[in-house]
Amino acid sequence: MKTCHTCKKNLPLTSFGTRSSAKDGKAGWCFDCARDYHAEYRRKNPELIRAIQKRTRQKNHAQYLAYQRYASESRKKMLASPDGIL
Ligand SMILES: [Zn+2]
């Protein structure tokens, strides 16, 4: 059991995320408090969130295109095979 530093509830260790730098290897706040904090942060900082999403999309664009090509070729192969499966 561990006490969440935000809601002060005594909860089982499975209610806490991992944090390698903490002595017990667990985060100081429970999943519910972390979720609420991050939801509030996203609500308060929509431009920042959009900028991060855009940057991530641009960073992964080549990988996305490669996957689309792979998926398209797989579909073509599947349709070309006589029994409709690979
Ligand atoms: Zn909590």
PDB file of the backbone (N, CA, C, O) and the ligand in Angstrom, with CONECT records:
HET     ZN  A 101       1
ATOM      1  N   MET A   1       0.845  -1.194   0.000  1.00  0.00           N
ATOM      2  CA  MET A   1       0.000   0.000   0.000  1.00  0.00           C
ATOM      3  C   MET A   1       0.876   1.238   0.000  1.00  0.00           C
ATOM      4  O   MET A   1       1.991   1.236   0.523  1.00  0.00           O
ATOM      5  N   LYS A   2       0.347   2.298  -0.600  1.00  0.00           N
ATOM      6  CA  LYS A   2       1.082   3.552  -0.702  1.00  0.00           C
ATOM      7  C   LYS A   2       0.061   4.686  -0.694  1.00  0.00           C
ATOM      8  O   LYS A   2      -1.058   4.533  -1.184  1.00  0.00           O
ATOM      9  N   THR A   3       0.462   5.826  -0.131  1.00  0.00           N
ATOM     10  CA  THR A   3      -0.439   6.969  -0.067  1.00  0.00           C
ATOM     11  C   THR A   3      -0.157   7.910  -1.236  1.00  0.00           C
ATOM     12  O   THR A   3       0.983   8.322  -1.450  1.00  0.00           O
ATOM     13  N   CYS A   4      -1.190   8.241  -1.977  1.00  0.00           N
ATOM     14  CA  CYS A   4      -1.067   9.166  -3.102  1.00  0.00           C
ATOM     15  C   CYS A   4      -0.806  10.569  -2.561  1.00  0.00           C
ATOM     16  O   CYS A   4      -1.495  11.020  -1.646  1.00  0.00           O
ATOM     17  N   HIS A   5       0.184  11.257  -3.122  1.00  0.00           N
ATOM     18  CA  HIS A   5       0.496  12.594  -2.594  1.00  0.00           C
ATOM     19  C   HIS A   5      -0.517  13.655  -3.009  1.00  0.00           C
ATOM     20  O   HIS A   5      -0.499  14.772  -2.491  1.00  0.00           O
ATOM     21  N   THR A   6      -1.403  13.307  -3.945  1.00  0.00           N
ATOM     22  CA  THR A   6      -2.390  14.287  -4.399  1.00  0.00           C
ATOM     23  C   THR A   6      -3.737  14.103  -3.690  1.00  0.00           C
ATOM     24  O   THR A   6      -4.249  15.043  -3.081  1.00  0.00           O
ATOM     25  N   CYS A   7      -4.311  12.894  -3.766  1.00  0.00           N
ATOM     26  CA  CYS A   7      -5.632  12.673  -3.160  1.00  0.00           C
ATOM     27  C   CYS A   7      -5.525  12.150  -1.729  1.00  0.00           C
ATOM     28  O   CYS A   7      -6.537  12.074  -1.031  1.00  0.00           O
ATOM     29  N   LYS A   8      -4.333  11.790  -1.278  1.00  0.00           N
ATOM     30  CA  LYS A   8      -4.052  11.310   0.088  1.00  0.00           C
ATOM     31  C   LYS A   8      -4.720   9.980   0.420  1.00  0.00           C
ATOM     32  O   LYS A   8      -4.830   9.615   1.590  1.00  0.00           O
ATOM     33  N   LYS A   9      -5.168   9.253  -0.605  1.00  0.00           N
ATOM     34  CA  LYS A   9      -5.785   7.950  -0.354  1.00  0.00           C
ATOM     35  C   LYS A   9      -4.698   6.894  -0.248  1.00  0.00           C
ATOM     36  O   LYS A   9      -3.679   6.969  -0.933  1.00  0.00           O
ATOM     37  N   ASN A  10      -4.923   5.902   0.622  1.00  0.00           N
ATOM     38  CA  ASN A  10      -4.008   4.783   0.760  1.00  0.00           C
ATOM     39  C   ASN A  10      -4.445   3.702  -0.225  1.00  0.00           C
ATOM     40  O   ASN A  10      -5.522   3.124  -0.080  1.00  0.00           O
ATOM     41  N   LEU A  11      -3.614   3.434  -1.221  1.00  0.00           N
ATOM     42  CA  LEU A  11      -4.015   2.564  -2.324  1.00  0.00           C
ATOM     43  C   LEU A  11      -2.976   1.467  -2.552  1.00  0.00           C
ATOM     44  O   LEU A  11      -1.819   1.616  -2.156  1.00  0.00           O
ATOM     45  N   PRO A  12      -3.384   0.362  -3.189  1.00  0.00           N
ATOM     46  CA  PRO A  12      -2.417  -0.699  -3.510  1.00  0.00           C
ATOM     47  C   PRO A  12      -1.403  -0.197  -4.549  1.00  0.00           C
ATOM     48  O   PRO A  12      -1.697   0.722  -5.314  1.00  0.00           O
ATOM     49  N   LEU A  13      -0.221  -0.802  -4.570  1.00  0.00           N
ATOM     50  CA  LEU A  13       0.844  -0.368  -5.483  1.00  0.00           C
ATOM     51  C   LEU A  13       0.430  -0.470  -6.945  1.00  0.00           C
ATOM     52  O   LEU A  13       0.977   0.231  -7.795  1.00  0.00           O
ATOM     53  N   THR A  14      -0.537  -1.345  -7.244  1.00  0.00           N
ATOM     54  CA  THR A  14      -0.985  -1.477  -8.634  1.00  0.00           C
ATOM     55  C   THR A  14      -1.746  -0.244  -9.111  1.00  0.00           C
ATOM     56  O   THR A  14      -2.013  -0.112 -10.305  1.00  0.00           O
ATOM     57  N   SER A  15      -2.102   0.670  -8.189  1.00  0.00           N
ATOM     58  CA  SER A  15      -2.797   1.897  -8.569  1.00  0.00           C
ATOM     59  C   SER A  15      -1.828   3.016  -8.932  1.00  0.00           C
ATOM     60  O   SER A  15      -2.245   4.139  -9.216  1.00  0.00           O
ATOM     61  N   PHE A  16      -0.513   2.702  -8.921  1.00  0.00           N
ATOM     62  CA  PHE A  16       0.494   3.720  -9.216  1.00  0.00           C
ATOM     63  C   PHE A  16       1.311   3.309 -10.435  1.00  0.00           C
ATOM     64  O   PHE A  16       1.602   2.129 -10.634  1.00  0.00           O
ATOM     65  N   GLY A  17       1.673   4.285 -11.239  1.00  0.00           N
ATOM     66  CA  GLY A  17       2.520   4.019 -12.390  1.00  0.00           C
ATOM     67  C   GLY A  17       3.962   3.826 -11.957  1.00  0.00           C
ATOM     68  O   GLY A  17       4.289   3.984 -10.781  1.00  0.00           O
ATOM     69  N   THR A  18       4.821   3.486 -12.902  1.00  0.00           N
ATOM     70  CA  THR A  18       6.233   3.289 -12.560  1.00  0.00           C
ATOM     71  C   THR A  18       6.997   4.602 -12.696  1.00  0.00           C
ATOM     72  O   THR A  18       6.687   5.442 -13.541  1.00  0.00           O
ATOM     73  N   ARG A  19       7.993   4.751 -11.850  1.00  0.00           N
ATOM     74  CA  ARG A  19       8.895   5.895 -11.927  1.00  0.00           C
ATOM     75  C   ARG A  19      10.254   5.395 -11.472  1.00  0.00           C
ATOM     76  O   ARG A  19      10.491   5.195 -10.280  1.00  0.00           O
ATOM     77  N   SER A  20      11.139   5.196 -12.431  1.00  0.00           N
ATOM     78  CA  SER A  20      12.412   4.542 -12.125  1.00  0.00           C
ATOM     79  C   SER A  20      13.259   5.342 -11.129  1.00  0.00           C
ATOM     80  O   SER A  20      14.065   4.756 -10.405  1.00  0.00           O
ATOM     81  N   SER A  21      13.092   6.671 -11.080  1.00  0.00           N
ATOM     82  CA  SER A  21      13.927   7.469 -10.186  1.00  0.00           C
ATOM     83  C   SER A  21      13.411   7.474  -8.743  1.00  0.00           C
ATOM     84  O   SER A  21      14.120   7.928  -7.845  1.00  0.00           O
ATOM     85  N   ALA A  22      12.196   6.982  -8.504  1.00  0.00           N
ATOM     86  CA  ALA A  22      11.650   6.949  -7.142  1.00  0.00           C
ATOM     87  C   ALA A  22      12.250   5.774  -6.360  1.00  0.00           C
ATOM     88  O   ALA A  22      12.603   4.750  -6.945  1.00  0.00           O
ATOM     89  N   LYS A  23      12.362   5.928  -5.049  1.00  0.00           N
ATOM     90  CA  LYS A  23      12.954   4.877  -4.210  1.00  0.00           C
ATOM     91  C   LYS A  23      12.225   3.549  -4.359  1.00  0.00           C
ATOM     92  O   LYS A  23      12.849   2.491  -4.445  1.00  0.00           O
ATOM     93  N   ASP A  24      10.874   3.618  -4.390  1.00  0.00           N
ATOM     94  CA  ASP A  24      10.096   2.377  -4.503  1.00  0.00           C
ATOM     95  C   ASP A  24       9.761   2.029  -5.951  1.00  0.00           C
ATOM     96  O   ASP A  24       9.090   1.031  -6.218  1.00  0.00           O
ATOM     97  N   GLY A  25      10.232   2.857  -6.882  1.00  0.00           N
ATOM     98  CA  GLY A  25       9.987   2.576  -8.294  1.00  0.00           C
ATOM     99  C   GLY A  25       8.577   2.912  -8.750  1.00  0.00           C
ATOM    100  O   GLY A  25       8.188   2.581  -9.870  1.00  0.00           O
ATOM    101  N   LYS A  26       7.811   3.567  -7.887  1.00  0.00           N
ATOM    102  CA  LYS A  26       6.423   3.903  -8.216  1.00  0.00           C
ATOM    103  C   LYS A  26       6.230   5.413  -8.231  1.00  0.00           C
ATOM    104  O   LYS A  26       6.922   6.135  -7.512  1.00  0.00           O
ATOM    105  N   ALA A  27       5.301   5.892  -9.038  1.00  0.00           N
ATOM    106  CA  ALA A  27       4.989   7.319  -9.104  1.00  0.00           C
ATOM    107  C   ALA A  27       4.376   7.775  -7.782  1.00  0.00           C
ATOM    108  O   ALA A  27       3.858   6.956  -7.022  1.00  0.00           O
ATOM    109  N   GLY A  28       4.431   9.061  -7.509  1.00  0.00           N
ATOM    110  CA  GLY A  28       3.901   9.606  -6.264  1.00  0.00           C
ATOM    111  C   GLY A  28       2.399   9.783  -6.272  1.00  0.00           C
ATOM    112  O   GLY A  28       1.781   9.859  -5.210  1.00  0.00           O
ATOM    113  N   TRP A  29       1.803   9.849  -7.439  1.00  0.00           N
ATOM    114  CA  TRP A  29       0.350  10.014  -7.530  1.00  0.00           C
ATOM    115  C   TRP A  29      -0.278   8.807  -8.201  1.00  0.00           C
ATOM    116  O   TRP A  29       0.353   8.120  -9.005  1.00  0.00           O
ATOM    117  N   CYS A  30      -1.541   8.564  -7.852  1.00  0.00           N
ATOM    118  CA  CYS A  30      -2.228   7.388  -8.374  1.00  0.00           C
ATOM    119  C   CYS A  30      -2.658   7.627  -9.818  1.00  0.00           C
ATOM    120  O   CYS A  30      -2.598   8.755 -10.308  1.00  0.00           O
ATOM    121  N   PHE A  31      -3.090   6.571 -10.494  1.00  0.00           N
ATOM    122  CA  PHE A  31      -3.507   6.689 -11.899  1.00  0.00           C
ATOM    123  C   PHE A  31      -4.643   7.702 -12.051  1.00  0.00           C
ATOM    124  O   PHE A  31      -4.649   8.481 -13.004  1.00  0.00           O
ATOM    125  N   ASP A  32      -5.599   7.699 -11.125  1.00  0.00           N
ATOM    126  CA  ASP A  32      -6.751   8.605 -11.246  1.00  0.00           C
ATOM    127  C   ASP A  32      -6.299  10.067 -11.180  1.00  0.00           C
ATOM    128  O   ASP A  32      -6.754  10.898 -11.966  1.00  0.00           O
ATOM    129  N   CYS A  33      -5.396  10.375 -10.233  1.00  0.00           N
ATOM    130  CA  CYS A  33      -4.914  11.759 -10.097  1.00  0.00           C
ATOM    131  C   CYS A  33      -4.085  12.153 -11.315  1.00  0.00           C
ATOM    132  O   CYS A  33      -4.201  13.277 -11.804  1.00  0.00           O
ATOM    133  N   ALA A  34      -3.250  11.238 -11.810  1.00  0.00           N
ATOM    134  CA  ALA A  34      -2.433  11.525 -12.996  1.00  0.00           C
ATOM    135  C   ALA A  34      -3.340  11.782 -14.193  1.00  0.00           C
ATOM    136  O   ALA A  34      -3.109  12.715 -14.962  1.00  0.00           O
ATOM    137  N   ARG A  35      -4.379  10.948 -14.351  1.00  0.00           N
ATOM    138  CA  ARG A  35      -5.309  11.116 -15.474  1.00  0.00           C
ATOM    139  C   ARG A  35      -6.006  12.477 -15.384  1.00  0.00           C
ATOM    140  O   ARG A  35      -6.106  13.194 -16.380  1.00  0.00           O
ATOM    141  N   ASP A  36      -6.489  12.831 -14.178  1.00  0.00           N
ATOM    142  CA  ASP A  36      -7.184  14.108 -14.007  1.00  0.00           C
ATOM    143  C   ASP A  36      -6.251  15.283 -14.305  1.00  0.00           C
ATOM    144  O   ASP A  36      -6.648  16.249 -14.957  1.00  0.00           O
ATOM    145  N   TYR A  37      -5.002  15.191 -13.819  1.00  0.00           N
ATOM    146  CA  TYR A  37      -4.041  16.262 -14.052  1.00  0.00           C
ATOM    147  C   TYR A  37      -3.785  16.445 -15.537  1.00  0.00           C
ATOM    148  O   TYR A  37      -3.793  17.567 -16.044  1.00  0.00           O
ATOM    149  N   HIS A  38      -3.555  15.319 -16.244  1.00  0.00           N
ATOM    150  CA  HIS A  38      -3.232  15.418 -17.663  1.00  0.00           C
ATOM    151  C   HIS A  38      -4.427  15.887 -18.489  1.00  0.00           C
ATOM    152  O   HIS A  38      -4.254  16.601 -19.477  1.00  0.00           O
ATOM    153  N   ALA A  39      -5.637  15.493 -18.094  1.00  0.00           N
ATOM    154  CA  ALA A  39      -6.834  15.959 -18.799  1.00  0.00           C
ATOM    155  C   ALA A  39      -6.969  17.473 -18.638  1.00  0.00           C
ATOM    156  O   ALA A  39      -7.281  18.182 -19.595  1.00  0.00           O
ATOM    157  N   GLU A  40      -6.731  17.960 -17.415  1.00  0.00           N
ATOM    158  CA  GLU A  40      -6.805  19.394 -17.146  1.00  0.00           C
ATOM    159  C   GLU A  40      -5.708  20.137 -17.912  1.00  0.00           C
ATOM    160  O   GLU A  40      -5.947  21.220 -18.446  1.00  0.00           O
ATOM    161  N   TYR A  41      -4.515  19.559 -17.967  1.00  0.00           N
ATOM    162  CA  TYR A  41      -3.400  20.179 -18.678  1.00  0.00           C
ATOM    163  C   TYR A  41      -3.727  20.298 -20.172  1.00  0.00           C
ATOM    164  O   TYR A  41      -3.472  21.332 -20.790  1.00  0.00           O
ATOM    165  N   ARG A  42      -4.293  19.234 -20.739  1.00  0.00           N
ATOM    166  CA  ARG A  42      -4.656  19.263 -22.163  1.00  0.00           C
ATOM    167  C   ARG A  42      -5.742  20.307 -22.407  1.00  0.00           C
ATOM    168  O   ARG A  42      -5.737  20.990 -23.431  1.00  0.00           O
ATOM    169  N   ARG A  43      -6.682  20.426 -21.448  1.00  0.00           N
ATOM    170  CA  ARG A  43      -7.780  21.393 -21.600  1.00  0.00           C
ATOM    171  C   ARG A  43      -7.249  22.824 -21.541  1.00  0.00           C
ATOM    172  O   ARG A  43      -7.728  23.702 -22.259  1.00  0.00           O
ATOM    173  N   LYS A  44      -6.250  23.053 -20.672  1.00  0.00           N
ATOM    174  CA  LYS A  44      -5.712  24.402 -20.499  1.00  0.00           C
ATOM    175  C   LYS A  44      -4.710  24.792 -21.578  1.00  0.00           C
ATOM    176  O   LYS A  44      -4.485  25.983 -21.797  1.00  0.00           O
ATOM    177  N   ASN A  45      -4.098  23.814 -22.266  1.00  0.00           N
ATOM    178  CA  ASN A  45      -3.038  24.096 -23.236  1.00  0.00           C
ATOM    179  C   ASN A  45      -3.315  23.483 -24.610  1.00  0.00           C
ATOM    180  O   ASN A  45      -2.497  22.714 -25.114  1.00  0.00           O
ATOM    181  N   PRO A  46      -4.451  23.809 -25.219  1.00  0.00           N
ATOM    182  CA  PRO A  46      -4.790  23.158 -26.486  1.00  0.00           C
ATOM    183  C   PRO A  46      -3.791  23.463 -27.611  1.00  0.00           C
ATOM    184  O   PRO A  46      -3.504  22.591 -28.431  1.00  0.00           O
ATOM    185  N   GLU A  47      -3.256  24.702 -27.656  1.00  0.00           N
ATOM    186  CA  GLU A  47      -2.316  25.056 -28.730  1.00  0.00           C
ATOM    187  C   GLU A  47      -1.036  24.236 -28.591  1.00  0.00           C
ATOM    188  O   GLU A  47      -0.498  23.739 -29.580  1.00  0.00           O
ATOM    189  N   LEU A  48      -0.559  24.100 -27.369  1.00  0.00           N
ATOM    190  CA  LEU A  48       0.661  23.327 -27.141  1.00  0.00           C
ATOM    191  C   LEU A  48       0.447  21.871 -27.540  1.00  0.00           C
ATOM    192  O   LEU A  48       1.310  21.265 -28.175  1.00  0.00           O
ATOM    193  N   ILE A  49      -0.703  21.310 -27.167  1.00  0.00           N
ATOM    194  CA  ILE A  49      -1.005  19.921 -27.498  1.00  0.00           C
ATOM    195  C   ILE A  49      -1.073  19.742 -29.014  1.00  0.00           C
ATOM    196  O   ILE A  49      -0.538  18.776 -29.558  1.00  0.00           O
ATOM    197  N   ARG A  50      -1.743  20.692 -29.695  1.00  0.00           N
ATOM    198  CA  ARG A  50      -1.822  20.614 -31.163  1.00  0.00           C
ATOM    199  C   ARG A  50      -0.430  20.684 -31.794  1.00  0.00           C
ATOM    200  O   ARG A  50      -0.138  19.961 -32.747  1.00  0.00           O
ATOM    201  N   ALA A  51       0.429  21.560 -31.256  1.00  0.00           N
ATOM    202  CA  ALA A  51       1.789  21.703 -31.790  1.00  0.00           C
ATOM    203  C   ALA A  51       2.573  20.406 -31.600  1.00  0.00           C
ATOM    204  O   ALA A  51       3.304  19.986 -32.497  1.00  0.00           O
ATOM    205  N   ILE A  52       2.423  19.775 -30.445  1.00  0.00           N
ATOM    206  CA  ILE A  52       3.119  18.512 -30.172  1.00  0.00           C
ATOM    207  C   ILE A  52       2.606  17.429 -31.123  1.00  0.00           C
ATOM    208  O   ILE A  52       3.389  16.656 -31.675  1.00  0.00           O
ATOM    209  N   GLN A  53       1.272  17.380 -31.311  1.00  0.00           N
ATOM    210  CA  GLN A  53       0.696  16.373 -32.216  1.00  0.00           C
ATOM    211  C   GLN A  53       1.184  16.586 -33.642  1.00  0.00           C
ATOM    212  O   GLN A  53       1.487  15.626 -34.350  1.00  0.00           O
ATOM    213  N   LYS A  54       1.260  17.860 -34.065  1.00  0.00           N
ATOM    214  CA  LYS A  54       1.722  18.173 -35.416  1.00  0.00           C
ATOM    215  C   LYS A  54       3.174  17.751 -35.585  1.00  0.00           C
ATOM    216  O   LYS A  54       3.538  17.146 -36.594  1.00  0.00           O
ATOM    217  N   ARG A  55       4.000  18.070 -34.598  1.00  0.00           N
ATOM    218  CA  ARG A  55       5.419  17.712 -34.655  1.00  0.00           C
ATOM    219  C   ARG A  55       5.589  16.187 -34.720  1.00  0.00           C
ATOM    220  O   ARG A  55       6.411  15.679 -35.482  1.00  0.00           O
ATOM    221  N   THR A  56       4.805  15.468 -33.915  1.00  0.00           N
ATOM    222  CA  THR A  56       4.872  14.010 -33.905  1.00  0.00           C
ATOM    223  C   THR A  56       4.438  13.439 -35.250  1.00  0.00           C
ATOM    224  O   THR A  56       5.056  12.509 -35.769  1.00  0.00           O
ATOM    225  N   ARG A  57       3.352  14.013 -35.817  1.00  0.00           N
ATOM    226  CA  ARG A  57       2.857  13.570 -37.113  1.00  0.00           C
ATOM    227  C   ARG A  57       3.925  13.760 -38.193  1.00  0.00           C
ATOM    228  O   ARG A  57       4.149  12.876 -39.019  1.00  0.00           O
ATOM    229  N   GLN A  58       4.582  14.929 -38.174  1.00  0.00           N
ATOM    230  CA  GLN A  58       5.627  15.202 -39.161  1.00  0.00           C
ATOM    231  C   GLN A  58       6.807  14.258 -38.981  1.00  0.00           C
ATOM    232  O   GLN A  58       7.391  13.777 -39.951  1.00  0.00           O
ATOM    233  N   LYS A  59       7.150  14.000 -37.710  1.00  0.00           N
ATOM    234  CA  LYS A  59       8.276  13.122 -37.413  1.00  0.00           C
ATOM    235  C   LYS A  59       8.015  11.701 -37.910  1.00  0.00           C
ATOM    236  O   LYS A  59       8.932  11.028 -38.382  1.00  0.00           O
ATOM    237  N   ASN A  60       6.757  11.242 -37.804  1.00  0.00           N
ATOM    238  CA  ASN A  60       6.413   9.865 -38.148  1.00  0.00           C
ATOM    239  C   ASN A  60       5.843   9.729 -39.557  1.00  0.00           C
ATOM    240  O   ASN A  60       5.392   8.649 -39.939  1.00  0.00           O
ATOM    241  N   HIS A  61       5.858  10.818 -40.338  1.00  0.00           N
ATOM    242  CA  HIS A  61       5.187  10.789 -41.631  1.00  0.00           C
ATOM    243  C   HIS A  61       5.773   9.740 -42.570  1.00  0.00           C
ATOM    244  O   HIS A  61       5.023   9.013 -43.221  1.00  0.00           O
ATOM    245  N   ALA A  62       7.098   9.650 -42.652  1.00  0.00           N
ATOM    246  CA  ALA A  62       7.733   8.676 -43.540  1.00  0.00           C
ATOM    247  C   ALA A  62       7.333   7.251 -43.142  1.00  0.00           C
ATOM    248  O   ALA A  62       7.052   6.413 -43.998  1.00  0.00           O
ATOM    249  N   GLN A  63       7.313   6.995 -41.849  1.00  0.00           N
ATOM    250  CA  GLN A  63       6.922   5.676 -41.351  1.00  0.00           C
ATOM    251  C   GLN A  63       5.452   5.403 -41.686  1.00  0.00           C
ATOM    252  O   GLN A  63       5.098   4.284 -42.058  1.00  0.00           O
ATOM    253  N   TYR A  64       4.605   6.415 -41.555  1.00  0.00           N
ATOM    254  CA  TYR A  64       3.188   6.294 -41.879  1.00  0.00           C
ATOM    255  C   TYR A  64       3.009   5.938 -43.354  1.00  0.00           C
ATOM    256  O   TYR A  64       2.238   5.039 -43.691  1.00  0.00           O
ATOM    257  N   LEU A  65       3.732   6.656 -44.242  1.00  0.00           N
ATOM    258  CA  LEU A  65       3.639   6.383 -45.673  1.00  0.00           C
ATOM    259  C   LEU A  65       4.115   4.970 -45.994  1.00  0.00           C
ATOM    260  O   LEU A  65       3.507   4.279 -46.811  1.00  0.00           O
ATOM    261  N   ALA A  66       5.199   4.539 -45.353  1.00  0.00           N
ATOM    262  CA  ALA A  66       5.717   3.188 -45.586  1.00  0.00           C
ATOM    263  C   ALA A  66       4.670   2.154 -45.185  1.00  0.00           C
ATOM    264  O   ALA A  66       4.480   1.159 -45.885  1.00  0.00           O
ATOM    265  N   TYR A  67       3.994   2.381 -44.071  1.00  0.00           N
ATOM    266  CA  TYR A  67       2.961   1.446 -43.639  1.00  0.00           C
ATOM    267  C   TYR A  67       1.791   1.437 -44.620  1.00  0.00           C
ATOM    268  O   TYR A  67       1.255   0.375 -44.935  1.00  0.00           O
ATOM    269  N   GLN A  68       1.392   2.618 -45.106  1.00  0.00           N
ATOM    270  CA  GLN A  68       0.293   2.694 -46.073  1.00  0.00           C
ATOM    271  C   GLN A  68       0.632   1.911 -47.337  1.00  0.00           C
ATOM    272  O   GLN A  68      -0.217   1.205 -47.882  1.00  0.00           O
ATOM    273  N   ARG A  69       1.888   2.038 -47.805  1.00  0.00           N
ATOM    274  CA  ARG A  69       2.335   1.282 -48.983  1.00  0.00           C
ATOM    275  C   ARG A  69       2.256  -0.222 -48.717  1.00  0.00           C
ATOM    276  O   ARG A  69       1.756  -0.989 -49.539  1.00  0.00           O
ATOM    277  N   TYR A  70       2.766  -0.626 -47.539  1.00  0.00           N
ATOM    278  CA  TYR A  70       2.753  -2.037 -47.171  1.00  0.00           C
ATOM    279  C   TYR A  70       1.317  -2.567 -47.116  1.00  0.00           C
ATOM    280  O   TYR A  70       1.032  -3.647 -47.633  1.00  0.00           O
ATOM    281  N   ALA A  71       0.411  -1.800 -46.485  1.00  0.00           N
ATOM    282  CA  ALA A  71      -0.980  -2.226 -46.339  1.00  0.00           C
ATOM    283  C   ALA A  71      -1.654  -2.312 -47.707  1.00  0.00           C
ATOM    284  O   ALA A  71      -2.423  -3.237 -47.971  1.00  0.00           O
ATOM    285  N   SER A  72      -1.364  -1.355 -48.563  1.00  0.00           N
ATOM    286  CA  SER A  72      -1.953  -1.344 -49.898  1.00  0.00           C
ATOM    287  C   SER A  72      -1.500  -2.568 -50.697  1.00  0.00           C
ATOM    288  O   SER A  72      -2.315  -3.229 -51.341  1.00  0.00           O
ATOM    289  N   GLU A  73      -0.195  -2.867 -50.653  1.00  0.00           N
ATOM    290  CA  GLU A  73       0.328  -4.032 -51.363  1.00  0.00           C
ATOM    291  C   GLU A  73      -0.255  -5.326 -50.801  1.00  0.00           C
ATOM    292  O   GLU A  73      -0.561  -6.254 -51.550  1.00  0.00           O
ATOM    293  N   SER A  74      -0.405  -5.382 -49.486  1.00  0.00           N
ATOM    294  CA  SER A  74      -0.986  -6.573 -48.860  1.00  0.00           C
ATOM    295  C   SER A  74      -2.420  -6.786 -49.330  1.00  0.00           C
ATOM    296  O   SER A  74      -2.831  -7.914 -49.602  1.00  0.00           O
ATOM    297  N   ARG A  75      -3.183  -5.688 -49.424  1.00  0.00           N
ATOM    298  CA  ARG A  75      -4.578  -5.788 -49.897  1.00  0.00           C
ATOM    299  C   ARG A  75      -4.618  -6.289 -51.335  1.00  0.00           C
ATOM    300  O   ARG A  75      -5.428  -7.145 -51.692  1.00  0.00           O
ATOM    301  N   LYS A  76      -3.716  -5.730 -52.160  1.00  0.00           N
ATOM    302  CA  LYS A  76      -3.677  -6.147 -53.574  1.00  0.00           C
ATOM    303  C   LYS A  76      -3.353  -7.638 -53.685  1.00  0.00           C
ATOM    304  O   LYS A  76      -3.978  -8.362 -54.461  1.00  0.00           O
ATOM    305  N   LYS A  77      -2.364  -8.091 -52.895  1.00  0.00           N
ATOM    306  CA  LYS A  77      -1.981  -9.510 -52.929  1.00  0.00           C
ATOM    307  C   LYS A  77      -3.147 -10.382 -52.493  1.00  0.00           C
ATOM    308  O   LYS A  77      -3.411 -11.428 -53.086  1.00  0.00           O
ATOM    309  N   MET A  78      -3.844  -9.943 -51.448  1.00  0.00           N
ATOM    310  CA  MET A  78      -4.950 -10.727 -50.919  1.00  0.00           C
ATOM    311  C   MET A  78      -6.065 -10.836 -51.962  1.00  0.00           C
ATOM    312  O   MET A  78      -6.642 -11.907 -52.150  1.00  0.00           O
ATOM    313  N   LEU A  79      -6.369  -9.709 -52.645  1.00  0.00           N
ATOM    314  CA  LEU A  79      -7.426  -9.725 -53.643  1.00  0.00           C
ATOM    315  C   LEU A  79      -7.033 -10.538 -54.876  1.00  0.00           C
ATOM    316  O   LEU A  79      -7.882 -11.116 -55.555  1.00  0.00           O
ATOM    317  N   ALA A  80      -5.719 -10.569 -55.151  1.00  0.00           N
ATOM    318  CA  ALA A  80      -5.250 -11.289 -56.336  1.00  0.00           C
ATOM    319  C   ALA A  80      -5.180 -12.806 -56.104  1.00  0.00           C
ATOM    320  O   ALA A  80      -5.229 -13.580 -57.060  1.00  0.00           O
ATOM    321  N   SER A  81      -5.068 -13.224 -54.857  1.00  0.00           N
ATOM    322  CA  SER A  81      -4.968 -14.660 -54.600  1.00  0.00           C
ATOM    323  C   SER A  81      -6.319 -15.332 -54.848  1.00  0.00           C
ATOM    324  O   SER A  81      -7.358 -14.737 -54.561  1.00  0.00           O
ATOM    325  N   PRO A  82      -6.325 -16.555 -55.375  1.00  0.00           N
ATOM    326  CA  PRO A  82      -7.571 -17.210 -55.784  1.00  0.00           C
ATOM    327  C   PRO A  82      -8.581 -17.411 -54.659  1.00  0.00           C
ATOM    328  O   PRO A  82      -9.780 -17.255 -54.891  1.00  0.00           O
ATOM    329  N   ASP A  83      -8.144 -17.748 -53.460  1.00  0.00           N
ATOM    330  CA  ASP A  83      -9.103 -17.982 -52.379  1.00  0.00           C
ATOM    331  C   ASP A  83      -9.315 -16.747 -51.499  1.00  0.00           C
ATOM    332  O   ASP A  83     -10.016 -16.828 -50.490  1.00  0.00           O
ATOM    333  N   GLY A  84      -8.737 -15.631 -51.856  1.00  0.00           N
ATOM    334  CA  GLY A  84      -8.966 -14.388 -51.120  1.00  0.00           C
ATOM    335  C   GLY A  84      -8.169 -14.255 -49.851  1.00  0.00           C
ATOM    336  O   GLY A  84      -8.350 -13.289 -49.110  1.00  0.00           O
ATOM    337  N   ILE A  85      -7.270 -15.221 -49.572  1.00  0.00           N
ATOM    338  CA  ILE A  85      -6.396 -15.095 -48.414  1.00  0.00           C
ATOM    339  C   ILE A  85      -4.947 -15.216 -48.861  1.00  0.00           C
ATOM    340  O   ILE A  85      -4.673 -15.674 -49.970  1.00  0.00           O
ATOM    341  N   LEU A  86      -4.041 -14.819 -48.022  1.00  0.00           N
ATOM    342  CA  LEU A  86      -2.628 -14.863 -48.404  1.00  0.00           C
ATOM    343  C   LEU A  86      -2.069 -16.263 -48.290  1.00  0.00           C
ATOM    344  O   LEU A  86      -0.891 -16.483 -48.573  1.00  0.00           O
TER     345      LEU A  86
HETATM  346 ZN    ZN A 101      -4.534  10.058  -6.107  1.00  0.00          ZN2+
END
